[in-house]
């Protein structure tokens, strides 16, 4: 006797009872061949966080422009007081992000920055 749930019944390929092995019991050896089907996982797209070039904020004029941009955008924000905390937070977040996009550039990712230099480049050219 072989029992399996109905939802897994399509996975059972073959079931056989072997009467030959004698183990001094009243049961027969049962062998089942089952195929396991794995479902594909859905890939979730990652939202990458922007890295801002904070070195530009060390410059006095650039940091002043950034602060002025935030102040200009916050002026309209402070007038609307009848909102819940989530709306306030989302608007404040967008204000800071917009000011950063205008005044501070996004930091570019340097590929092979430290260890890959002209010497490595020459070695690759000579190899090819």
TALINKA-V736458 format. One record per residue. N is the residue number from 1. RES is the residue in one letter. PHI is phi in degrees with one decimal (* if undefined). PSI is psi in whole degrees, -180 to 180 (* if undefined). Layout:
N:RES:PHI:PSI, N:RES:PHI:PSI
This chain:
1:X:*:137, 2:X:-137.1:123, 3:X:-119.5:142, 4:X:-148.6:151, 5:X:-66.2:153, 6:X:-60.7:-37, 7:X:-69.2:-21, 8:X:-102.1:4, 9:X:-66.5:-27, 10:X:-73.8:-13, 11:X:-83.9:-16, 12:X:-80.6:122, 13:X:-95.2:-48, 14:X:-148.4:139, 15:X:-131.8:128, 16:X:-136.1:144, 17:X:-104.9:128, 18:X:-103.7:116, 19:X:-90.5:-10, 20:X:-68.7:-50, 21:X:-66.0:127, 22:X:-112.2:116, 23:X:-114.5:21, 24:X:58.1:37, 25:X:-132.2:170, 26:X:-91.5:17, 27:X:-116.2:159, 28:X:-106.2:155, 29:X:-74.5:130, 30:X:-116.5:132, 31:X:-121.2:133, 32:X:-126.1:138, 33:X:-104.7:121, 34:X:-124.9:135, 35:X:-99.6:128, 36:X:-96.6:124, 37:X:-107.7:122, 38:X:-100.8:135, 39:X:-83.4:149, 40:X:-75.6:138, 41:X:-84.1:144, 42:X:-81.4:127, 43:X:-77.9:128, 44:X:-96.1:126, 45:X:-72.1:134, 46:X:-85.2:136, 47:X:-93.7:115, 48:X:-83.5:141, 49:X:-83.8:137, 50:X:-76.2:139, 51:X:-102.1:122, 52:X:-89.8:148, 53:X:-80.0:87, 54:X:-72.3:-19, 55:X:-60.7:-28, 56:X:-69.5:-24, 57:X:-72.8:-16, 58:X:-70.4:-23, 59:X:-75.7:132, 60:X:-61.3:-48, 61:X:-66.0:-36, 62:X:-69.6:-40, 63:X:-69.2:-35, 64:X:-65.5:-41, 65:X:-63.3:-39, 66:X:-64.5:-44, 67:X:-65.6:-40, 68:X:-65.6:-39, 69:X:-63.6:-43, 70:X:-65.2:-41, 71:X:-61.9:-42, 72:X:-62.7:-43, 73:X:-72.5:-33, 74:X:-73.4:-20, 75:X:-59.5:-46, 76:X:-72.1:-28, 77:X:-68.4:-38, 78:X:-72.3:-21, 79:X:-72.4:-34, 80:X:-88.9:105, 81:X:-105.1:-14, 82:X:-93.1:68, 83:X:-141.0:159, 84:X:-81.1:172, 85:X:-66.4:-33, 86:X:-68.8:-41, 87:X:-65.1:-41, 88:X:-62.3:-45, 89:X:-64.5:-44, 90:X:-62.7:-41, 91:X:-68.4:-41, 92:X:-63.5:-39, 93:X:-64.0:-44, 94:X:-67.1:-35, 95:X:-62.5:-46, 96:X:-66.5:-40, 97:X:-67.1:-41, 98:X:-64.2:-42, 99:X:-64.1:-39, 100:X:-67.4:-38, 101:X:-65.8:-35, 102:X:-75.2:-45, 103:X:-99.0:-36, 104:X:-111.3:134, 105:X:-83.5:162, 106:X:-76.0:139, 107:X:-75.6:127, 108:X:-79.9:142, 109:X:-82.4:124, 110:X:-87.3:126, 111:X:-92.0:134, 112:X:52.8:46, 113:X:-71.1:-54, 114:X:-84.5:-50, 115:X:-90.5:-21, 116:X:-92.7:105, 117:X:-124.4:-167, 118:X:-62.7:-34, 119:X:-62.6:-43, 120:X:-66.4:-40, 121:X:-61.9:-44, 122:X:-63.7:-40, 123:X:-62.9:-39, 124:X:-67.9:-42, 125:X:-63.1:-41, 126:X:-67.9:-34, 127:X:-67.9:-40, 128:X:-82.2:*
